[in-house]
Amino acid sequence: MPDTRFTRLDEQLWPLMNKFYRAHQSSMKAVRDAQLWVARRDEIVAALCLRPVAGGHWLTGLFVAPACREQGLAGALIAAAIKDCELPVWLFCHPDLRGFYEGRGFTFDPEMPYAMVERLSRYARSKPMIAMGWVPTQI
């Protein structure tokens, strides 16, 4: 990976993440109440949000610039973002991405708080969607 830095974006810089999403015609948006994580080379090449939810975190907004895909950026960014998490992390994705997330330590159909189950139910009404979860290793 050519000189890529994986860092948490300072809160005051969150508009840069939205600019990144818009530049790639993505409907994703940075969320103010979340940890915003980016992969940078000279500029942002990948991003994700890690939102606090009851009992854990919700990973949303994972997007890699099309020219930078298939280089391991998504997996490395996820690893950096969840490395110090002491609570579970959940995400919703298309069923085709199940293998990708399982390769990063996520499991299919995890136990989730009711608020997350309810969200998944709403999202799944309009498109195919599954839940994946990651639980930190207890030492």
Helices and strands as residue ranges (DSSP letters): E 5-9, G 11-13, H 14-23, E 35-40, E 44-53, E 56-64, G 66-68, H 73-82, E 89-93, G 95-97, H 98-102, E 107-108, H 114-124, E 130-134
